[in-house]
Amino acid sequence: MILSPESAMPRLRLALLCLILSPLALADTVNVAVASNFQQTLDKIAKSFKAATGHDIKASAGASGKLAAQIRQGAPFEVFLSADDERPTELAKAGVGQASSQFTYAYGQLALWSKQRDDAGEAALRQGNFAKLAVANPATAPYGRAAMETLAALKLEAAVKPKLLTGDNIGQTMQFADVGGADFAFVAYSQLLEQGIHSRYWLVPEKLHQPIRQDALLIKPTPAAAALMAFLKGEQARALMAQAGYRFKP
């Protein structure tokens, strides 16, 4: 049966309406400022998020403090995934982002790692038989702050101070140990698991530092950004985070 132009128009309009309202037609890109330790995990989450919603994630990784400063200066991020709760809280109090959206998406774990040595641990730190110990900048990187809290708790801060090699973020800190610039490095446990490293590290007891509570904050409430915030609370994202070494209780 051949439809006349007049009778075909309603069907055409219906088809166009379905296309416009389909998830793929509404797909967008979320610009995310993400702490360096969470970058690789976010890459995996992005694939599941894309499959579930059609939205893409464009991530910019760095130290949480530096990312927060960029957001204050108007950087075009819609979601902030920090490695602490302090920076999102400060932004929200300053009227940047939606305070009601802030939540803890994961708790991180600190590890001491060596690429070459098998004695990473408290005893090696106390013996001091090493040239360089890499840490992320404690002023901008929460894992760096946790590392310094650990050294202080062990009463080793003064002894190792001349041997400290400071990185801008946790990613650079791991690079120092990877290329041989440091004997040991305080890194995120998640980084080790993401790279398939299952030895030559010491999982730092949590009693030696404050909990590494990682919070998310919605900066600009676009539909895609809101969808990501909701997705991070779901079972798919949490399963991927658990596989990467993150926890959901301090």
KAKA-V450438 format. One line per field, one symbol per residue. phi: phi as a letter, one per 30 degrees, with the letter a starting at -180 (. if undefined). A space follows every 50 residues. Layout:
phi->???
This chain:
phi->.cddeddddeddddddddddddeddcdbccdccbdedcedddeddedddd ddbidcbccbcldedddddddddjedccbccdcbcddeddddddiciced ddaddaccbcbcbbdccccelddddddidacbbcbdeddbcedddddddd ddddhceddcedcdbccdaddddddeddcjdbdbbdbdedddddcicbai bbddedddadecdcccbddbddedddddedddddddddddddddjcbbbd
